[in-house]
Amino acid sequence: MDAPKFAVFSSNLGWIALVWRGRSLVELTFGHPTPGAARRALNAADAELAEELPEFAEDWVTRLRDYAEGDHRDDFLDIDLDLPGATDFQVAVLNCCRRIPAGTVVTYAELADAAGHPGAARAVGQVMATNRFPLVVPCHRVVAAGGLMGGYSAPQGLDMKERLLREEGIVFSSEQDS
């Protein structure tokens, strides 16, 4: 089995780090103030810095930078995810989440229904909270019932979620709370 490799790069969404094994994405983190912070945020401690990026990884970097620049046409569906140990439920939720188009939100309950598990909104929330592939699996597009933002575990938390949604044309304002 190939050893995992990682790369760190800058973007309009802060520093991004990604890990891959073979041609599959293992993990992605973004929104960090420094390259070191992005690296430290990775769970793949055994990953080695890629001396040179393979063509597919260069493509991912370009596409993620384009997304960060405001081009939200890419759905990243062609990027294979490394999901060892994931349950059928987790895989179904992640796959359904990947298909939420930019500029659209669904609730945790709606995502549970789409994944074939009606009534599992809280479990969907757990899958989203532990999503290792933000942006590629756009968990920022999943919101709580009643039009509330819900949570977001990326750096800057709900501020980042609100920013991502706003850049996709969806506005959650603090005026809704008053």
PAMAR-676139 format. One record per residue (C-alpha): x, y, z; residue in three letters. Coordinates in steps of 0.1 Angstrom, whole numbers, padded with zeros to 4 digits, always signed. Example, Ala and Ser with C-alpha at 12.3 -4.5 7.8 and 13.67 -1.06 7.14 Angstrom:
<rs>
+0123-0045+0078ala +0137-0011+0071ser 
</rs>
This chain:
<rs>
+0000+0000+0000met +0013+0035-0009asp +0024+0057+0020ala +0002+0088+0023pro +0015+0120+0010lys +0005+0156+0018phe +0008+0191+0004ala +0001+0225+0019val -0009+0255-0002phe -0024+0290+0001ser -0058+0300-0010ser -0084+0328-0005asn -0098+0305+0022leu -0065+0304+0041gly -0039+0277+0040trp -0052+0243+0028ile -0035+0209+0035ala -0045+0177+0018leu -0034+0141+0021val -0038+0114-0005trp -0029+0077-0008arg -0026+0064-0043gly -0051+0085-0061arg -0076+0088-0033ser -0081+0118-0010leu -0075+0108+0026val -0081+0142+0043glu -0084+0179+0036leu -0083+0208+0060thr -0086+0245+0051phe -0090+0280+0066gly -0057+0280+0085his -0036+0312+0091pro -0002+0295+0084thr +0011+0265+0065pro +0022+0250+0099gly -0013+0253+0113ala -0027+0236+0083ala -0002+0207+0086arg -0008+0204+0124arg -0046+0201+0117ala -0041+0170+0097leu -0049+0137+0114asn -0026+0117+0091ala +0005+0120+0112ala +0022+0093+0091asp +0018+0113+0058ala +0050+0124+0041glu +0055+0158+0024leu +0052+0153-0013ala +0085+0165-0029glu +0067+0169-0062glu +0030+0168-0067leu +0016+0142-0090pro -0005+0155-0118glu -0038+0146-0101phe -0028+0164-0069ala -0018+0195-0089glu -0052+0194-0105asp -0069+0192-0071trp -0049+0222-0058val -0058+0242-0089thr -0095+0233-0085arg -0096+0240-0048leu -0079+0274-0054arg -0105+0281-0081asp -0133+0273-0056tyr -0116+0296-0030ala -0115+0323-0057glu -0153+0321-0061gly -0157+0296-0090asp -0182+0271-0076his -0190+0252-0107arg -0168+0222-0098asp -0186+0195-0078asp -0154+0175-0071phe -0174+0142-0077leu -0145+0127-0097asp -0122+0128-0066ile -0121+0094-0050asp -0123+0094-0012leu -0103+0071+0010asp -0129+0057+0033leu -0115+0026+0052pro -0136+0017+0081gly -0166+0039+0071ala -0200+0023+0077thr -0225+0020+0049asp -0245+0048+0066phe -0215+0071+0066gln -0207+0064+0030val -0243+0070+0019ala -0244+0103+0038val -0211+0115+0024leu -0221+0105-0011asn -0254+0123-0009cys -0238+0154+0006cys -0213+0155-0023arg -0243+0159-0047arg -0257+0190-0030ile -0251+0217-0057pro -0234+0250-0049ala -0259+0277-0039gly -0282+0251-0023thr -0287+0240+0013val -0304+0210+0028val -0313+0202+0064thr -0297+0173+0083tyr -0332+0156+0081ala -0334+0161+0044glu -0299+0146+0040leu -0308+0117+0062ala -0339+0111+0039asp -0318+0114+0007ala -0293+0089+0021ala -0321+0064+0028gly -0322+0068+0066his -0352+0089+0075pro -0352+0101+0111gly -0314+0099+0114ala -0308+0137+0114ala -0286+0136+0145arg -0265+0108+0131ala -0261+0128+0099val -0249+0157+0120gly -0222+0135+0135gln -0211+0124+0100val -0209+0161+0090met -0190+0170+0122ala -0163+0144+0114thr -0161+0150+0077asn -0125+0147+0066arg -0131+0162+0032phe -0147+0197+0036pro -0153+0215+0003leu -0150+0182-0016val -0178+0169+0006val -0196+0203+0011pro -0209+0198+0046cys -0212+0236+0048his -0244+0232+0027arg -0261+0212+0054val -0281+0233+0079val -0303+0228+0109ala -0341+0228+0108ala -0359+0261+0109gly -0333+0279+0087gly -0306+0278+0114leu -0270+0274+0104met -0262+0244+0126gly -0226+0237+0134gly -0193+0238+0115tyr -0160+0223+0127ser -0136+0240+0103ala -0114+0268+0116pro -0135+0300+0123gln -0165+0277+0128gly -0198+0293+0119leu -0182+0324+0105asp -0165+0303+0079met -0197+0284+0071lys -0215+0316+0067glu -0188+0329+0044arg -0188+0298+0022leu -0226+0300+0019leu -0226+0337+0012arg -0200+0332-0015glu -0223+0306-0031glu -0252+0331-0029gly -0269+0320+0003ile -0272+0346+0030val -0277+0338+0067phe -0278+0371+0085ser -0277+0379+0122ser -0309+0398+0115glu -0327+0365+0113gln -0319+0360+0150asp -0334+0393+0161ser 
</rs>
